[in-house]
Amino acid sequence: MTVELITQLLSDVFLTTMMILLPILGASLIVGILISIFQAATSIQEMTLTFVPKIIITSVVVIVMLPFIAEKLISLTTRLFNQFTTVLK
């Protein structure tokens, strides 16, 4: 097992992780910013006002993105299993 192979495997894993998490975190970030602007404009400082919409939007995004997430994870797993013979040599 060479350093280049380990670097390439870790790069694939991190890239796949970022591709999966970026839409979820992005949606949560956008909703959080919009709710913060709304709270600042109306002077409402309710803690559940930020928490509940973020949970709902995050859940919706995960459900909508589930086929994409599954495809990316299956693709990564297949690539890793196909490289077992290279690693074992």
MOPAC internal coordinates of N, CA, C and O (Angstrom, degrees):
PM7 1SCF
backbone

  N    0.0000 0     0.00 0     0.00 0    0    0    0
  C    1.4561 1     0.00 0     0.00 0    1    0    0
  C    1.5236 1   107.71 1     0.00 0    2    1    0
  O    1.2310 1   121.47 1   -56.84 1    3    2    1
  N    1.3069 1   114.79 1   123.16 1    3    2    1
  C    1.4565 1   119.55 1  -177.14 1    5    3    2
  C    1.5188 1   110.94 1   -99.19 1    6    5    3
  O    1.2310 1   121.99 1   -13.71 1    7    6    5
  N    1.3004 1   113.79 1   166.29 1    7    6    5
  C    1.4600 1   119.94 1   179.17 1    9    7    6
  C    1.5294 1   110.28 1   -65.99 1   10    9    7
  O    1.2310 1   120.54 1   143.76 1   11   10    9
  N    1.3335 1   116.57 1   -36.24 1   11   10    9
  C    1.4605 1   120.57 1   179.52 1   13   11   10
  C    1.5261 1   111.39 1   -63.73 1   14   13   11
  O    1.2310 1   120.84 1   139.84 1   15   14   13
  N    1.3395 1   116.01 1   -40.16 1   15   14   13
  C    1.4659 1   120.32 1   179.55 1   17   15   14
  C    1.5227 1   110.88 1   -66.18 1   18   17   15
  O    1.2310 1   120.67 1   136.71 1   19   18   17
  N    1.3186 1   116.32 1   -43.29 1   19   18   17
  C    1.4668 1   120.07 1   178.84 1   21   19   18
  C    1.5265 1   109.96 1   -64.33 1   22   21   19
  O    1.2310 1   120.30 1   137.72 1   23   22   21
  N    1.3197 1   117.03 1   -42.28 1   23   22   21
  C    1.4594 1   121.03 1   178.73 1   25   23   22
  C    1.5243 1   110.87 1   -61.94 1   26   25   23
  O    1.2310 1   120.52 1   137.19 1   27   26   25
  N    1.3132 1   116.62 1   -42.81 1   27   26   25
  C    1.4683 1   120.52 1  -179.96 1   29   27   26
  C    1.5340 1   111.04 1   -66.59 1   30   29   27
  O    1.2310 1   119.96 1   138.34 1   31   30   29
  N    1.3315 1   117.67 1   -41.66 1   31   30   29
  C    1.4674 1   121.03 1   178.45 1   33   31   30
  C    1.5297 1   111.10 1   -63.78 1   34   33   31
  O    1.2310 1   120.44 1   133.71 1   35   34   33
  N    1.3098 1   116.77 1   -46.29 1   35   34   33
  C    1.4644 1   119.76 1   179.71 1   37   35   34
  C    1.5245 1   111.27 1   -66.31 1   38   37   35
  O    1.2310 1   120.28 1   143.67 1   39   38   37
  N    1.3139 1   117.08 1   -36.33 1   39   38   37
  C    1.4578 1   120.75 1   176.59 1   41   39   38
  C    1.5234 1   110.80 1   -62.46 1   42   41   39
  O    1.2310 1   120.26 1   136.73 1   43   42   41
  N    1.3332 1   117.11 1   -43.27 1   43   42   41
  C    1.4676 1   120.72 1   177.16 1   45   43   42
  C    1.5233 1   111.62 1   -61.70 1   46   45   43
  O    1.2310 1   120.72 1   136.57 1   47   46   45
  N    1.3240 1   116.23 1   -43.43 1   47   46   45
  C    1.4679 1   120.48 1  -178.55 1   49   47   46
  C    1.5295 1   110.42 1   -65.16 1   50   49   47
  O    1.2310 1   120.02 1   133.70 1   51   50   49
  N    1.3354 1   117.56 1   -46.30 1   51   50   49
  C    1.4602 1   120.17 1  -179.33 1   53   51   50
  C    1.5253 1   111.87 1   -66.86 1   54   53   51
  O    1.2310 1   119.97 1   140.49 1   55   54   53
  N    1.3176 1   117.65 1   -39.51 1   55   54   53
  C    1.4580 1   120.65 1   178.48 1   57   55   54
  C    1.5316 1   110.81 1   -64.20 1   58   57   55
  O    1.2310 1   120.42 1   136.57 1   59   58   57
  N    1.3134 1   116.80 1   -43.43 1   59   58   57
  C    1.4641 1   120.55 1   177.94 1   61   59   58
  C    1.5281 1   110.98 1   -63.21 1   62   61   59
  O    1.2310 1   120.61 1   138.55 1   63   62   61
  N    1.3225 1   116.45 1   -41.45 1   63   62   61
  C    1.4631 1   120.40 1   178.51 1   65   63   62
  C    1.5239 1   111.09 1   -62.22 1   66   65   63
  O    1.2310 1   120.50 1   136.66 1   67   66   65
  N    1.3213 1   116.64 1   -43.34 1   67   66   65
  C    1.4666 1   119.94 1   178.81 1   69   67   66
  C    1.5312 1   111.57 1   -65.90 1   70   69   67
  O    1.2310 1   120.31 1   141.10 1   71   70   69
  N    1.3304 1   117.02 1   -38.90 1   71   70   69
  C    1.4663 1   119.95 1   179.10 1   73   71   70
  C    1.5197 1   111.46 1   -65.11 1   74   73   71
  O    1.2310 1   120.25 1   147.98 1   75   74   73
  N    1.3158 1   117.13 1   -32.02 1   75   74   73
  C    1.4637 1   121.06 1   179.57 1   77   75   74
  C    1.5239 1   110.68 1   -78.12 1   78   77   75
  O    1.2310 1   120.13 1   137.53 1   79   78   77
  N    1.3235 1   117.35 1   -42.47 1   79   78   77
  C    1.4588 1   120.30 1  -172.91 1   81   79   78
  C    1.5173 1   114.76 1   -84.49 1   82   81   79
  O    1.2310 1   119.69 1   155.10 1   83   82   81
  N    1.3242 1   118.20 1   -24.90 1   83   82   81
  C    1.4598 1   120.62 1  -175.16 1   85   83   82
  C    1.5291 1   113.73 1   -59.43 1   86   85   83
  O    1.2310 1   118.08 1   133.51 1   87   86   85
  N    1.3342 1   121.27 1   -46.49 1   87   86   85
  C    1.4762 1   118.87 1   178.59 1   89   87   86
  C    1.5328 1   112.79 1   -64.17 1   90   89   87
  O    1.2310 1   120.60 1   143.32 1   91   90   89
  N    1.3197 1   116.47 1   -36.68 1   91   90   89
  C    1.4686 1   120.54 1  -179.10 1   93   91   90
  C    1.5255 1   110.10 1   -67.33 1   94   93   91
  O    1.2310 1   120.54 1   130.77 1   95   94   93
  N    1.3287 1   116.57 1   -49.23 1   95   94   93
  C    1.4600 1   120.46 1  -179.62 1   97   95   94
  C    1.5261 1   111.13 1   -68.40 1   98   97   95
  O    1.2310 1   120.24 1   144.94 1   99   98   97
  N    1.3217 1   117.14 1   -35.06 1   99   98   97
  C    1.4632 1   120.54 1   178.55 1  101   99   98
  C    1.5173 1   112.22 1   -63.71 1  102  101   99
  O    1.2310 1   120.66 1   136.14 1  103  102  101
  N    1.3253 1   116.34 1   -43.86 1  103  102  101
  C    1.4699 1   119.81 1   178.47 1  105  103  102
  C    1.5211 1   110.93 1   -64.04 1  106  105  103
  O    1.2310 1   120.53 1   138.03 1  107  106  105
  N    1.3136 1   116.59 1   -41.97 1  107  106  105
  C    1.4618 1   120.37 1   178.70 1  109  107  106
  C    1.5269 1   111.15 1   -65.04 1  110  109  107
  O    1.2310 1   120.27 1   141.59 1  111  110  109
  N    1.3174 1   117.09 1   -38.41 1  111  110  109
  C    1.4570 1   121.25 1   178.49 1  113  111  110
  C    1.5220 1   111.45 1   -65.16 1  114  113  111
  O    1.2310 1   120.44 1   134.84 1  115  114  113
  N    1.3149 1   116.77 1   -45.16 1  115  114  113
  C    1.4651 1   120.72 1  -179.33 1  117  115  114
  C    1.5265 1   110.86 1   -63.45 1  118  117  115
  O    1.2310 1   120.42 1   135.78 1  119  118  117
  N    1.3293 1   116.79 1   -44.22 1  119  118  117
  C    1.4702 1   120.05 1   178.51 1  121  119  118
  C    1.5273 1   110.12 1   -64.05 1  122  121  119
  O    1.2310 1   120.08 1   138.97 1  123  122  121
  N    1.3207 1   117.44 1   -41.03 1  123  122  121
  C    1.4608 1   120.59 1   178.44 1  125  123  122
  C    1.5153 1   112.74 1   -61.93 1  126  125  123
  O    1.2310 1   120.52 1   138.15 1  127  126  125
  N    1.3305 1   116.61 1   -41.85 1  127  126  125
  C    1.4691 1   119.97 1   178.84 1  129  127  126
  C    1.5222 1   110.88 1   -66.54 1  130  129  127
  O    1.2310 1   120.30 1   136.54 1  131  130  129
  N    1.3406 1   117.04 1   -43.46 1  131  130  129
  C    1.4711 1   119.78 1   179.05 1  133  131  130
  C    1.5264 1   111.82 1   -62.46 1  134  133  131
  O    1.2310 1   120.41 1   139.35 1  135  134  133
  N    1.3178 1   116.82 1   -40.65 1  135  134  133
  C    1.4695 1   119.44 1   179.68 1  137  135  134
  C    1.5220 1   110.28 1   -69.97 1  138  137  135
  O    1.2310 1   119.59 1   144.01 1  139  138  137
  N    1.3236 1   118.39 1   -35.99 1  139  138  137
  C    1.4636 1   121.04 1   177.07 1  141  139  138
  C    1.5312 1   110.96 1   -64.26 1  142  141  139
  O    1.2310 1   120.65 1   139.28 1  143  142  141
  N    1.3271 1   116.37 1   -40.72 1  143  142  141
  C    1.4678 1   119.48 1   176.70 1  145  143  142
  C    1.5233 1   110.40 1   -63.78 1  146  145  143
  O    1.2310 1   120.50 1   137.33 1  147  146  145
  N    1.3394 1   116.65 1   -42.67 1  147  146  145
  C    1.4609 1   121.00 1   177.54 1  149  147  146
  C    1.5297 1   111.14 1   -61.39 1  150  149  147
  O    1.2310 1   120.36 1   136.73 1  151  150  149
  N    1.3421 1   116.92 1   -43.27 1  151  150  149
  C    1.4639 1   120.05 1   179.26 1  153  151  150
  C    1.5279 1   111.52 1   -65.46 1  154  153  151
  O    1.2310 1   120.40 1   141.05 1  155  154  153
  N    1.3155 1   116.84 1   -38.95 1  155  154  153
  C    1.4685 1   119.31 1   179.23 1  157  155  154
  C    1.5196 1   111.00 1   -67.58 1  158  157  155
  O    1.2310 1   120.39 1   143.55 1  159  158  157
  N    1.3291 1   116.86 1   -36.45 1  159  158  157
  C    1.4672 1   120.19 1  -178.76 1  161  159  158
  C    1.5263 1   112.13 1   -73.00 1  162  161  159
  O    1.2310 1   120.11 1   147.28 1  163  162  161
  N    1.3239 1   117.39 1   -32.72 1  163  162  161
  C    1.4627 1   120.24 1  -175.63 1  165  163  162
  C    1.5270 1   113.63 1  -104.72 1  166  165  163
  O    1.2310 1   119.81 1   175.28 1  167  166  165
  N    1.3032 1   117.97 1    -4.72 1  167  166  165
  C    1.4732 1   123.52 1  -178.25 1  169  167  166
  C    1.5221 1   112.50 1    60.49 1  170  169  167
  O    1.2310 1   120.00 1  -151.78 1  171  170  169
  N    1.3224 1   117.61 1    28.22 1  171  170  169
  C    1.4611 1   122.03 1   173.95 1  173  171  170
  C    1.5270 1   107.09 1   -91.27 1  174  173  171
  O    1.2310 1   120.29 1   -57.46 1  175  174  173
  N    1.3202 1   117.05 1   122.54 1  175  174  173
  C    1.4644 1   120.66 1  -177.52 1  177  175  174
  C    1.5320 1   110.81 1  -117.67 1  178  177  175
  O    1.2310 1   120.48 1  -126.93 1  179  178  177
  N    1.2868 1   116.69 1    53.07 1  179  178  177
  C    1.4664 1   122.80 1   179.47 1  181  179  178
  C    1.5266 1   109.15 1   -90.50 1  182  181  179
  O    1.2310 1   120.02 1   -53.22 1  183  182  181
  N    1.3236 1   117.56 1   126.78 1  183  182  181
  C    1.4611 1   121.89 1  -177.02 1  185  183  182
  C    1.5303 1   112.43 1   -67.77 1  186  185  183
  O    1.2310 1   120.22 1   142.48 1  187  186  185
  N    1.3258 1   117.18 1   -37.52 1  187  186  185
  C    1.4644 1   119.19 1  -178.47 1  189  187  186
  C    1.5201 1   112.05 1   -71.53 1  190  189  187
  O    1.2310 1   120.19 1   162.40 1  191  190  189
  N    1.3251 1   117.23 1   -17.60 1  191  190  189
  C    1.4529 1   120.50 1   178.66 1  193  191  190
  C    1.5302 1   111.32 1   -64.94 1  194  193  191
  O    1.2310 1   119.83 1   149.88 1  195  194  193
  N    1.3123 1   117.93 1   -30.12 1  195  194  193
  C    1.4654 1   120.06 1   177.26 1  197  195  194
  C    1.5208 1   111.76 1   -88.92 1  198  197  195
  O    1.2310 1   120.24 1   145.59 1  199  198  197
  N    1.3084 1   117.14 1   -34.41 1  199  198  197
  C    1.4652 1   121.01 1  -172.58 1  201  199  198
  C    1.5218 1   112.54 1   -73.82 1  202  201  199
  O    1.2310 1   119.66 1   130.51 1  203  202  201
  N    1.2979 1   118.26 1   -49.49 1  203  202  201
  C    1.4674 1   122.41 1  -173.61 1  205  203  202
  C    1.5368 1   112.65 1   -63.87 1  206  205  203
  O    1.2310 1   118.62 1   131.16 1  207  206  205
  N    1.3243 1   120.23 1   -48.84 1  207  206  205
  C    1.4733 1   118.32 1   178.62 1  209  207  206
  C    1.5330 1   113.27 1   -62.60 1  210  209  207
  O    1.2310 1   120.41 1   143.65 1  211  210  209
  N    1.3416 1   116.83 1   -36.35 1  211  210  209
  C    1.4589 1   118.87 1   178.43 1  213  211  210
  C    1.5215 1   111.47 1   -64.62 1  214  213  211
  O    1.2310 1   120.17 1   139.63 1  215  214  213
  N    1.3121 1   117.28 1   -40.37 1  215  214  213
  C    1.4648 1   120.83 1   177.86 1  217  215  214
  C    1.5218 1   110.13 1   -64.97 1  218  217  215
  O    1.2310 1   120.15 1   137.29 1  219  218  217
  N    1.3107 1   117.32 1   -42.71 1  219  218  217
  C    1.4626 1   120.70 1  -179.51 1  221  219  218
  C    1.5261 1   110.97 1   -64.78 1  222  221  219
  O    1.2310 1   120.11 1   132.19 1  223  222  221
  N    1.3278 1   117.40 1   -47.81 1  223  222  221
  C    1.4666 1   121.09 1  -179.56 1  225  223  222
  C    1.5210 1   111.01 1   -64.46 1  226  225  223
  O    1.2310 1   120.35 1   138.48 1  227  226  225
  N    1.3231 1   116.94 1   -41.52 1  227  226  225
  C    1.4636 1   120.17 1   178.10 1  229  227  226
  C    1.5184 1   110.92 1   -61.76 1  230  229  227
  O    1.2310 1   120.06 1   137.07 1  231  230  229
  N    1.3137 1   117.50 1   -42.93 1  231  230  229
  C    1.4637 1   121.08 1   178.23 1  233  231  230
  C    1.5240 1   111.55 1   -63.13 1  234  233  231
  O    1.2310 1   120.37 1   137.35 1  235  234  233
  N    1.3252 1   116.90 1   -42.65 1  235  234  233
  C    1.4686 1   120.80 1   179.22 1  237  235  234
  C    1.5223 1   110.33 1   -63.89 1  238  237  235
  O    1.2310 1   120.16 1   136.04 1  239  238  237
  N    1.3234 1   117.30 1   -43.96 1  239  238  237
  C    1.4630 1   120.66 1  -179.32 1  241  239  238
  C    1.5286 1   110.61 1   -64.33 1  242  241  239
  O    1.2310 1   119.99 1   139.34 1  243  242  241
  N    1.3226 1   117.63 1   -40.66 1  243  242  241
  C    1.4686 1   120.63 1   178.34 1  245  243  242
  C    1.5275 1   110.11 1   -63.26 1  246  245  243
  O    1.2310 1   119.97 1   137.09 1  247  246  245
  N    1.3108 1   117.66 1   -42.91 1  247  246  245
  C    1.4674 1   120.77 1   180.00 1  249  247  246
  C    1.5297 1   110.67 1   -65.39 1  250  249  247
  O    1.2310 1   120.45 1   137.03 1  251  250  249
  N    1.3271 1   116.74 1   -42.97 1  251  250  249
  C    1.4625 1   120.38 1  -179.94 1  253  251  250
  C    1.5324 1   110.97 1   -67.50 1  254  253  251
  O    1.2310 1   120.30 1   142.06 1  255  254  253
  N    1.3172 1   117.04 1   -37.94 1  255  254  253
  C    1.4609 1   121.65 1  -176.59 1  257  255  254
  C    1.5327 1   113.73 1   -85.98 1  258  257  255
  O    1.2310 1   119.77 1   179.33 1  259  258  257
  N    1.3181 1   118.05 1    -0.67 1  259  258  257
  C    1.4655 1   121.22 1  -175.22 1  261  259  258
  C    1.5314 1   114.02 1   -55.90 1  262  261  259
  O    1.2310 1   118.29 1   137.09 1  263  262  261
  N    1.3344 1   120.87 1   -42.91 1  263  262  261
  C    1.4737 1   118.55 1   176.60 1  265  263  262
  C    1.5303 1   112.79 1   -62.58 1  266  265  263
  O    1.2310 1   120.36 1   139.64 1  267  266  265
  N    1.3204 1   116.92 1   -40.36 1  267  266  265
  C    1.4690 1   121.17 1   177.26 1  269  267  266
  C    1.5234 1   111.12 1   -63.69 1  270  269  267
  O    1.2310 1   120.45 1   136.09 1  271  270  269
  N    1.3270 1   116.74 1   -43.91 1  271  270  269
  C    1.4622 1   121.44 1   179.62 1  273  271  270
  C    1.5209 1   110.35 1   -62.96 1  274  273  271
  O    1.2310 1   120.40 1   134.28 1  275  274  273
  N    1.3219 1   116.85 1   -45.72 1  275  274  273
  C    1.4594 1   120.59 1  -179.79 1  277  275  274
  C    1.5244 1   110.91 1   -62.64 1  278  277  275
  O    1.2310 1   120.18 1   137.94 1  279  278  277
  N    1.3410 1   117.26 1   -42.06 1  279  278  277
  C    1.4644 1   120.64 1  -179.91 1  281  279  278
  C    1.5237 1   111.06 1   -63.29 1  282  281  279
  O    1.2310 1   120.05 1   137.48 1  283  282  281
  N    1.3318 1   117.52 1   -42.52 1  283  282  281
  C    1.4627 1   121.28 1   179.98 1  285  283  282
  C    1.5319 1   111.25 1   -66.45 1  286  285  283
  O    1.2310 1   120.11 1   138.49 1  287  286  285
  N    1.3306 1   117.40 1   -41.51 1  287  286  285
  C    1.4595 1   120.20 1   179.99 1  289  287  286
  C    1.5229 1   112.02 1   -69.04 1  290  289  287
  O    1.2310 1   120.14 1   141.20 1  291  290  289
  N    1.3286 1   117.33 1   -38.80 1  291  290  289
  C    1.4678 1   120.85 1   177.46 1  293  291  290
  C    1.5218 1   109.91 1   -65.82 1  294  293  291
  O    1.2310 1   120.34 1   139.09 1  295  294  293
  N    1.3246 1   116.95 1   -40.91 1  295  294  293
  C    1.4608 1   121.23 1   178.43 1  297  295  294
  C    1.5242 1   111.43 1   -63.11 1  298  297  295
  O    1.2310 1   120.27 1   135.88 1  299  298  297
  N    1.3200 1   117.09 1   -44.12 1  299  298  297
  C    1.4661 1   121.12 1   178.32 1  301  299  298
  C    1.5206 1   111.19 1   -63.90 1  302  301  299
  O    1.2310 1   120.14 1   135.93 1  303  302  301
  N    1.3211 1   117.33 1   -44.07 1  303  302  301
  C    1.4551 1   121.22 1   179.89 1  305  303  302
  C    1.5203 1   111.24 1   -63.46 1  306  305  303
  O    1.2310 1   120.20 1   138.88 1  307  306  305
  N    1.3142 1   117.21 1   -41.12 1  307  306  305
  C    1.4573 1   121.28 1   177.86 1  309  307  306
  C    1.5229 1   110.98 1   -62.50 1  310  309  307
  O    1.2310 1   120.40 1   135.89 1  311  310  309
  N    1.3271 1   116.84 1   -44.11 1  311  310  309
  C    1.4689 1   120.38 1   177.91 1  313  311  310
  C    1.5203 1   111.41 1   -61.70 1  314  313  311
  O    1.2310 1   120.55 1   138.18 1  315  314  313
  N    1.3380 1   116.55 1   -41.82 1  315  314  313
  C    1.4598 1   119.62 1  -179.69 1  317  315  314
  C    1.5235 1   111.48 1   -66.52 1  318  317  315
  O    1.2310 1   120.03 1   138.13 1  319  318  317
  N    1.3231 1   117.55 1   -41.87 1  319  318  317
  C    1.4675 1   120.47 1   178.19 1  321  319  318
  C    1.5159 1   111.83 1   -66.32 1  322  321  319
  O    1.2310 1   120.19 1   144.49 1  323  322  321
  N    1.3383 1   117.25 1   -35.51 1  323  322  321
  C    1.4557 1   120.27 1   177.55 1  325  323  322
  C    1.5206 1   112.69 1   -68.64 1  326  325  323
  O    1.2310 1   120.04 1   157.21 1  327  326  325
  N    1.3125 1   117.53 1   -22.79 1  327  326  325
  C    1.4579 1   121.17 1   179.58 1  329  327  326
  C    1.5204 1   113.16 1   -91.00 1  330  329  327
  O    1.2310 1   119.67 1   179.34 1  331  330  329
  N    1.3232 1   118.24 1    -0.66 1  331  330  329
  C    1.4678 1   120.37 1   178.12 1  333  331  330
  C    1.5231 1   111.72 1   -58.27 1  334  333  331
  O    1.2310 1   120.08 1   140.17 1  335  334  333
  N    1.3334 1   117.45 1   -39.83 1  335  334  333
  C    1.4535 1   119.10 1  -179.33 1  337  335  334
  C    1.5334 1   111.22 1   -64.77 1  338  337  335
  O    1.2310 1   120.07 1   145.71 1  339  338  337
  N    1.3261 1   117.47 1   -34.29 1  339  338  337
  C    1.4557 1   121.11 1   177.37 1  341  339  338
  C    1.5291 1   110.74 1   -68.86 1  342  341  339
  O    1.2310 1   120.87 1   141.28 1  343  342  341
  N    1.3018 1   115.94 1   -38.72 1  343  342  341
  C    1.4700 1   120.60 1  -178.59 1  345  343  342
  C    1.5176 1   110.75 1   -71.11 1  346  345  343
  O    1.2310 1   119.81 1   142.84 1  347  346  345
  N    1.3227 1   117.96 1   -37.16 1  347  346  345
  C    1.4572 1   121.42 1  -176.96 1  349  347  346
  C    1.5166 1   113.74 1   -72.53 1  350  349  347
  O    1.2310 1   120.02 1   161.41 1  351  350  349
  N    1.3240 1   117.57 1   -18.59 1  351  350  349
  C    1.4758 1   119.71 1  -179.56 1  353  351  350
  C    1.4945 1   112.89 1   -75.47 1  354  353  351
  O    1.2310 1   120.10 1   180.00 1  355  354  353

